[in-house]
Amino acid sequence: MSRFTFRLERVLGVRRVAEAAAKSEWAAAVYAARSAEEAERSAGDELLAAEQDLRGRLASGPVDPRAVVAAQGLLDGLRRGLAAARERTARARAEAEARREAWAVARAERRALERLRERARARHAAQAAREEAAAADERALARAPAPDAPDAPDAMGAPDSSRAPHPADTSLEDPAPPLPAPPRARTHPTP
């Protein structure tokens, strides 16, 4: 039998490449999401530090009102930066999840083709086994003598005595003894 070939092998190769690309894109999106989370934490820490600094100045005594207004402007800018960082983090997380789902779809497509290939391989192996068994049967039949050949040896090499005798051989045999006559029925005289 011929060597196994899967007709969709090229498609399977393309699916493997697509899965690897999707996985790489997912990894990059996860990295971007983690970077966005780190930037959000940093912006939050910066805002917290600026708020504590302003509280400390206000608690220490009289402060120039222009410094307070400037500090409030800085805090407003830091709050807007934190809000923007939170939006970037949310978008990055959503993108990472979308990339993970795309990778899961690509992986499922590759696995489906691999299952098809394994089924085709199993069918090919079963067909090869059937063909081999048929070839072995044909070889065995080719070696066996014709069934009507006289005194053909059986599988063990002994003449086959279970077959009907050849017509020429029946004259040499003793005829079977005749069967005895059936007993006669007795009749009893009636009194």
C-alpha positions in Angstrom: 0.0 0.0 0.0 1.1 3.5 -0.6 2.6 5.8 2.0 0.1 7.8 4.1 -0.5 11.3 2.9 -2.9 13.8 4.4 -4.6 15.9 1.8 -5.0 18.8 4.2 -1.4 18.8 5.4 -0.7 22.3 3.9 -3.8 23.6 5.5 -2.7 22.1 8.8 0.7 23.9 8.3 -1.0 27.2 7.7 -3.2 26.6 10.8 -0.1 25.9 12.9 1.5 29.2 11.7 -1.7 31.1 12.4 -1.9 29.6 15.9 1.7 30.6 16.6 1.1 34.1 15.3 -2.1 34.4 17.4 -0.3 33.2 20.5 2.5 35.7 19.9 0.0 38.5 19.5 -1.7 37.4 22.7 1.6 37.5 24.5 2.3 41.0 23.2 -1.1 42.2 24.3 -0.7 40.7 27.8 2.7 42.5 28.0 1.0 45.8 26.9 -1.8 45.3 29.5 0.8 44.7 32.3 2.7 47.8 31.2 -0.5 49.8 31.2 -1.3 48.4 34.7 2.1 49.4 35.9 1.7 52.9 34.4 -1.7 53.2 36.1 -0.1 52.2 39.5 2.6 54.7 39.0 0.1 57.5 38.1 -1.9 56.6 41.2 1.2 56.7 43.4 2.3 60.0 41.9 -1.2 61.5 42.6 -1.2 60.1 46.2 2.2 61.6 46.8 1.1 65.0 45.4 -2.0 65.0 47.6 0.0 64.1 50.7 2.5 66.9 49.9 -0.3 69.5 49.6 -1.9 68.3 52.8 1.5 68.5 54.6 2.0 72.1 53.3 -1.5 73.1 54.4 -1.1 71.6 57.8 2.3 73.2 58.4 1.0 76.7 58.5 0.3 79.7 56.3 0.7 78.9 52.6 0.8 81.3 49.6 -2.6 81.0 47.8 -0.8 80.9 44.5 1.1 77.8 45.6 -2.2 76.2 46.6 -3.8 77.0 43.2 -0.7 75.7 41.5 -0.8 72.5 43.6 -4.5 72.1 42.8 -3.7 72.5 39.1 -1.0 69.8 39.4 -3.4 67.5 41.3 -6.1 68.0 38.6 -3.5 67.1 35.9 -2.5 64.0 37.8 -6.1 63.0 38.3 -6.7 63.3 34.5 -3.5 61.4 33.9 -4.7 58.6 36.3 -8.1 58.5 34.6 -6.4 58.2 31.2 -4.1 55.5 32.5 -7.1 53.6 33.8 -8.8 53.8 30.3 -5.6 52.6 28.7 -5.4 49.7 31.1 -9.0 48.7 30.4 -8.4 48.9 26.7 -5.2 46.9 27.0 -6.9 44.2 29.1 -9.8 44.0 26.6 -7.3 43.7 23.7 -5.4 41.0 25.6 -8.7 39.1 26.1 -9.6 39.5 22.5 -6.2 38.2 21.5 -6.5 35.2 23.8 -9.9 34.4 22.3 -8.3 34.6 18.8 -5.6 32.3 19.9 -8.1 29.8 21.3 -10.0 29.8 18.0 -6.8 29.2 16.1 -5.7 26.4 18.4 -9.2 24.8 18.1 -8.9 24.9 14.3 -5.4 23.3 14.4 -6.6 20.6 16.8 -9.6 19.8 14.6 -7.3 19.3 11.6 -4.9 17.2 13.6 -7.9 15.0 14.7 -8.9 14.7 11.1 -5.3 13.7 10.2 -5.3 11.1 12.9 -8.6 9.6 11.8 -7.3 9.5 8.2 -4.1 7.8 9.4 -6.2 5.2 11.3 -8.4 4.6 8.2 -5.2 4.2 6.1 -3.7 1.8 8.6 -6.9 -0.3 8.7 -7.1 -0.3 4.9 -3.4 -1.4 4.8 -4.2 -4.2 7.3 -7.2 -5.4 5.2 -5.1 -5.4 2.0 -2.3 -7.3 3.8 -4.8 -9.8 5.1 -6.3 -10.2 1.6 -2.8 -10.7 0.1 -2.0 -13.3 2.7 -5.2 -15.1 2.0 -4.4 -15.1 -1.7 -0.9 -16.4 -1.1 -2.4 -19.2 1.1 -5.0 -20.1 -1.5 -2.3 -20.1 -4.3 -0.3 -22.7 -2.3 -3.3 -24.9 -1.5 -4.1 -27.7 -3.9 -7.4 -27.7 -5.8 -10.3 -29.1 -3.7 -11.2 -31.8 -6.3 -7.6 -33.2 -6.6 -7.5 -36.9 -5.3 -5.6 -37.5 -2.1 -4.6 -33.9 -1.8 -2.8 -33.3 1.5 -4.5 -31.2 4.1 -2.9 -28.4 6.1 -0.8 -30.9 8.1 0.4 -32.7 5.0 -1.8 -35.9 5.4 -4.2 -37.0 2.7 -7.7 -35.7 3.2 -9.9 -38.7 4.0 -13.0 -36.7 4.7 -13.8 -36.1 1.1 -16.0 -38.4 -1.0 -14.2 -41.2 -2.7 -13.3 -41.0 -6.3 -15.7 -43.1 -8.5 -12.9 -45.2 -9.7 -11.9 -46.1 -6.1 -15.5 -47.3 -5.1 -15.2 -50.6 -7.0 -12.2 -51.6 -4.8 -14.1 -51.2 -1.6 -16.1 -53.9 0.0 -19.8 -53.4 -0.4 -21.7 -52.7 2.8 -23.4 -55.7 4.3 -27.2 -55.9 3.7 -29.5 -54.6 6.4 -31.5 -57.3 8.4 -35.1 -57.7 7.5 -37.6 -56.0 9.8 -39.3 -58.4 12.3 -42.7 -59.7 11.3 -45.7 -58.8 13.2 -47.2 -61.6 15.2 -50.8 -62.3 14.9 -52.5 -63.9 17.9 -55.4 -66.2 17.4 -58.5 -64.8 18.8 -60.3 -67.2 21.3 
